[in-house]
Amino acid sequence: MPWWFPRDIDDKHKERDMQKIDRTWSGAVGLLLALTLAFTGCGDSRPEGMPETYPASITITQDGVPLADATVVLYPEDSSLTRWPVGGTTDEQGTAALVTSTQYEGAPEGHFKVIVSKNVTEGDPYPKHPGQGATRDEINEYDRALKTGTFEVYKVVAKEYRTAGTTPLKVEVTSSGENLFSEDLGAAVKEIDVQASATSKGDASYTPME
């Protein structure tokens, strides 16, 4: 997938559209990784057409310090692999064991760009979704917490590492290698995510979802 720098207004539109694709794809993979914690044991049979996967892990640090609880996504340079999302979440040592399509150990062979993101919350705890099977009251309580809580969400990984279009990090997964990767992100940042933050006071104006 080609990437370019803006040279005129038309190029700026193209770049903005590509960034939207990056964010959508990365967000979808992040959601799939989160769902893995709730849904496992979905069967050993692999989907038709799925490539062979090979054990792989990546260790992420910031200024040499392990970065825990970060979401790592491998964006394939081969567009035919985009249907098989690869990623993981780092542990306390900053290491993520990579999985494909949320449940298959390892990653397909190929060249990948590495996307890393992590958010931290200050103030009230960030509301936790009650999950599938939640009652209407539980859903409303979650919705109330999102809309009336007082918390701020910050991105702590530099912007360049958060999209496929800008990340300088690349890895190659091979069928014969150990596939043990490590990357350092330099200094941490603290960039507020306005859309994810909530600074409301009280809930007098809150209307429950219908």
N, C-alpha and C positions, 0 to 999 in steps of 0.2 A: 504494500500500500504506500503510495508516494506521499511525501510530506514536503511542504514548501513554506517559504517565508513571504509575508505580504509585500507586494510591490506596488499595487494600486488598489483601488476600492474593491474591484472584483475579487482580487486575491484575498483581501481582508474578509470578505463574505465567505470565501471557501475555507479559510483558516478557522473562522468562527464555527462553521458547520462541522468541520472535522473535530474540533474540540468538543462539540456537543456529542458527537459519536463516541469519542473517547470516554467522556463522563458517563454516558448511558451504558456503554459496554462494561466499564469498570464497576459501575454501581450494580449492574446485574450480576456480575461475578461475585461481588461482595455479598449480595443478598443470598446467592446460592451457597456460598461458604457458610453463612450464618445458619441457613436451613439445615446444613449437614449436621449441626449439633442436635437438631431436633429429630431428624429422620435418618436412621441408619439401618443397615441390614435389609436393603431393598432388593436383595437378590444378587447372585454372583454372575449371572449372564450379562454380557456386555451388549450395548446397542449395536445394531447392524452398521457396519462401516466405521466403527470406532477404531482408531489406530492403536497399535501396541504401546503400552506405557512402560517407563523405566524409572526405578526409584531415584528420587531427586529431592534435594533440600537446599535452602538458601538461608544464610545468616545475615541479618541486617543490623548495622550499628550506626550510631550518630556520634561523631567525634570519638570513635573507638569504644563507645559504651553500648551494650546490647539494647536494642529497641524492642521491648515487649509489646504484645497486643496490637501489632501493626498488621494491616491487611496487605498481602503481597499478591499481585496478579501478573501472570506471564502472558504477554500479548504476542501472538505468533506473527512472524513475518510472512509465513505461508498462509494466505487467506483461507485455504481449505481447512485449516485447523481451528478457525474461529468458532465453529460450532461445538468445540470440545474445550470449554473454559478450564484454565489451569490456575491454581492459586493455593493459598494457605494463610494461616494466622501465626505470627511469631510467638514463641514461648518466652519464659523469663530469660533465657539465654540468647534471645533474638533470632532463634532458628525456627523456620517454618518447614514442615514436611509437606511437600507439594502433592496435591491430589487433582485428578481430572474429573470433570463433571460431578464434583462434590463427593464422590465415593470411591473412585478407583485410584489406588496408590500410584504415585509417580506422574510423569509427564510424557507426552509423545516426543519422539526425536525431532529436533529442529532448532531453528534460531528464534529467540524470543526477546522482546523488550520487557524490562522489569518495571512495573508500576507499584509504588508503595504509598500507602496512606495510613494516617492514624489521627483520631480525634480524641481530645480530652474535654471533660466537662467541669466547669466551676459553678458553684452555687448549689441549687437543688440537684439531687441525682437525676440523671437523664432517664425519662420514663421507659420502662421495659414493656414491650408488647406482650400481651397475655397469651398469644399463640393461637393456634387452631383450636376450635372447640370452645373458645371463650364465650361467656354469657354476654348479653347486651349490656348489663351493668358493668362488667369488667371492661368492655370496649369503651363505654362512656367514661369510665374512670381514667382509662389510658388517654383518651382524647382530651379530657379535662386537664390532665397533668401536662400534656403537650402545649395546650393553649393558655393555661393560666399559671404555669410554674415560673420560677425565676432561676434560670440557668443560662450559662453561656457556653457555647461549643467552640473549641479552637482546633484548627488544623496545626499539627506540630511538625509535619514533613514539608520541606520546601516545595513550592509549586511545580518546579521543573520535573520532579519525580512522580507527580500525580497523574500524568496523562501519557499515553503512548506517543503522542506527537512531540513531546519535549524531553522525555526521560533519556539520559545518557547511558543508562544501565542496560547491558545486553548479556545474555547467556546462551550457551548452546548445549542442548540436551542430546546426548549420544547413547547409542545402544550398548557401547562397550566401556564408557567412562564411569567414574564414581558419581559424577553429577552433584558434587558438593560445592556450592557456590557461596561467596561472601561479598557483600557490598557495604560501603560506608557512605552515608548521606551527608556528611559534614555537620555543620551546626544545626541545632533545632530552631524552628521558627514558632511564632505564636500568632496565627492569623485567624481572626474571628470568622466563624461561619454564621453570617447574619440570618440566613434562612433557617438554619437548624436551632438557633438560639431562641430563648423566650425570656422576656423581661416584664411580663404582665404582673400586676399587683392585684391580688384578690380575684374572685370569680363572680362578682355580681352580674356581669354582663354575659356570662357563659350560657350558651344554649346547647343542651345535649344533642348528640346526633340522633337522627330518626332512622 
